Amino acid sequence: MKKLVIFDLDGTLTNTLKSIQKSANMALEAFGFAPYEVDRYRYFVGNGSAELIRQCLIHDGDEKLQHFDEVMGKYEEVFAKYCMYEVAPYGGITELIAALKEKGYLLAVNSNKPQAQTEDVISTVFGDNVFDAVVGQVDERPRKPAPDGVEFILSKLGVTCDEAIYLGDTSIDMQTGKSAGLFTVGALWGFRDREELEQNHADAVIASPMELLAYLSEGHVQERDAADGKRRNIRLIATDVDGTLVKDSSREVGDEVIRAIRKLTDRGIHVTIASGRQYGSIRRMFERADCNLMYIAENGAHIVKDGQTYGLTKMDRSYVEEIMTDLRSLYAKDCHVVASTSKGCFLESKDEDFIRLISESYRNDVTLTEDILGEDAEFVKLAIYHKGSIREIGESFLIPKWKEKVKTCMAGEEWVDFMDFSVDKGNALKILQEGLGILPEETMAFGDNENDIGLLRAAGESYAVGNALPVVKEAAKHVCAPYWEQGVCQVLETLYSE
């Protein structure tokens, strides 16, 4: 039975990267070296301040470290002043600590930050007497990944290695925990990625702090609903929009959908909106939910997590130019083109009804232009629209001609989409699963059209709505009621009504 949780500090409990960046950049600039962007420091930290400065100087051209002593001295001077600069706990950490203390766990910190600064950060951010042991770097004790700090904590608190768990965000942390014989958990919200953590033999990898509680529960067992075999431990929901939640081209989603999303996120379930629409459009549709959603936009070409682009796949410019030649030839048949970028879209159309459809109904960020190809932009998707249906043109001409060169598909009855071959809602969902540390069997997905098939196949529990195409129903494990009967919300209610 586990009794103790040992935390790394930087990148696990607190985001201290800006304090490190500010102090190191001031020290570097004082001696004529160039500063670094904050993300570069993600890969410099973890081995103590001396290794940090060594890495900075080597990458700045001082490979023989001729200026090490003076820059190191300046860094220590500056860091003593700025060690708390913009330092804050990661989201969910204070809740995790409160939950652990309520359950009676001992808590400790093991850091390569100097002892004085470690104590200062812990006291300032979390207060006194929260942690039962705080161990930073001191001259008489080897720094991580040596197990000495962990062993000191175990001895002080009277706990064996089998009774402790180690949580950290870097390879150094995984090596530290392993060298001391502890169960190690990698934190994906910190400075490094899943690949590094797993390569250094993390026993588990989690995407949010509260997930640690699962690994402290006896058995860590995943239950199943005896009635119909559905997993109760669904942690990620991904749903299409048009034809799945609402009628195609709708401006808003209903209050039932918004309430369902709020209930899911309140239970700690991640929700992803997966659509052929642009990010701006779907973000506006769901902003009433007032929670941190993820978005798979442009059929998977644009992935947004925590409000930031998490993945972007651009089209080959030569294909864009060739496809546009074919699409422009269809203007005489009352077809219209949307050329999408990560920041909005371009329209060549002068049809006021179509422009209103895209700007007001879809609520895209629209730029009107005389020549799409004349714009200095990198396109992620081309789409052609015909009111009522474009299926005959799409299936007889556009899709057969381009399917060997780009990803092309019907996206509803009125649209044909063109993207890079690698683009797929399912591939995008896999990227989010990987980043969150969530398994396919912990994922549920909903869809209605061909461009949703990849999404459904990437989820252990998949549903086609009742109005879905037959090929989509074949790809899904289950079929629920159609969108006009709120089929998705009916299924989701089983997740939050227990």
Helices and strands as residue ranges (DSSP letters): E 4-7, E 14-15, H 17-30, G 38-43, H 49-59, H 68-82, E 88-89, H 93-102, E 106-114, H 115-126, E 133-137, H 148-157, G 161-163, E 164-168, H 171-179, E 183-187, H 194-199, E 204-206, G 209-211, H 212-216, G 218-220, E 236-239, H 255-266, E 270-274, H 279-285, G 287-289, E 294-297, G 298-300, E 302-305, E 308-312, H 317-328, G 331-333, E 336-341, E 344-347, H 352-356, I 357-361, E 366-368, G 372-374, E 381-385, H 391-393, I 394-398, H 399-402, E 407-410, E 415-419, H 425-436, G 440-442, E 443-447, G 450-452, H 453-457, E 461-465, H 470-475, E 478-480, G 483-485, H 487-496
